Amino acid sequence: MNSSVRSFLKAQAHPLKPIVMIGKGGLDQRVIAAMDQALTSHELVKVKFQAFKDEMRPLAEDLAQKTESSLVSIIGFIATFYRESEEHLIHIPKDLAAKGE
C-alpha cells in the first residue's frame, strides 16, 4: 500500500468509531474473529486498545497478519485496518493506486 492510498484511507476512516476493542484479554481468538467479521462487512475498521497500550504496534501488526488486512495507521490508542471485500465498499481511485508503482 503506497502513501497516497494510505492517506486516502485515513481520510475515509476519520469519522468512523472503533468497532473492535482490545482489553485485558489481549489478542485472543474472539478478538480475531470479531475483527475478521468487521473487516468483511466494513472493509475499513478502527480498533481501540484499552489495555496493552505499551505493546500496541506489535499487537496491531500481528492482528493485521492474522486477519490478512493492512495496518493503515496508529493514532493515539486507535489502530485502523483495511481489507478489501467482495462488495468493494470503499472505492480507491485508480490514480492513487497507480502512484508509486
Backbone hydrogen bonds, N-H to C=O, Kabsch-Sander energy under -0.5 kcal/mol:
donor,donor_aa,acceptor,acceptor_aa,energy
6,R,2,N,-2.3
7,S,3,S,-2.4
8,F,4,S,-2.1
9,L,5,V,-2.7
10,K,6,R,-2.3
11,A,7,S,-2.1
12,Q,8,F,-2.0
13,A,9,L,-2.0
14,H,10,K,-1.1
16,L,13,A,-1.6
19,I,46,K,-2.2
20,V,46,K,-1.5
22,I,48,K,-2.8
23,G,21,M,-0.7
26,G,23,G,-1.8
28,D,26,G,-1.5
32,I,28,D,-2.1
33,A,29,Q,-2.6
34,A,30,R,-2.4
35,M,31,V,-2.6
36,D,32,I,-2.5
37,Q,33,A,-2.3
38,A,34,A,-2.4
39,L,35,M,-2.7
40,T,36,D,-1.9
41,S,37,Q,-1.8
42,H,38,A,-2.3
43,E,39,L,-1.7
44,L,42,H,-1.8
45,V,43,E,-0.5
45,V,81,F,-2.5
47,V,79,A,-3.1
48,K,20,V,-2.5
49,F,77,F,-3.0
50,Q,22,I,-2.6
50,Q,48,K,-0.8
51,A,22,I,-1.4
55,E,52,F,-1.2
56,M,53,K,-0.9
59,L,55,E,-2.0
60,A,56,M,-2.8
61,E,57,R,-2.4
62,D,58,P,-2.1
63,L,59,L,-2.6
64,A,60,A,-2.4
65,Q,61,E,-2.0
66,K,62,D,-2.5
67,T,63,L,-1.7
68,E,65,Q,-0.8
69,S,64,A,-2.6
70,S,82,Y,-3.0
72,V,70,S,-0.8
72,V,80,T,-2.7
73,S,80,T,-1.1
75,I,78,I,-2.7
78,I,75,I,-1.9
79,A,47,V,-2.6
80,T,73,S,-2.8
81,F,45,V,-3.0
82,Y,70,S,-2.2
83,R,43,E,-2.1
88,H,85,S,-0.9
91,H,89,L,-0.6
92,I,90,I,-0.8
96,L,93,P,-0.7
97,A,93,P,-1.9
98,A,94,K,-1.9
99,K,95,D,-0.8
101,E,98,A,-1.6
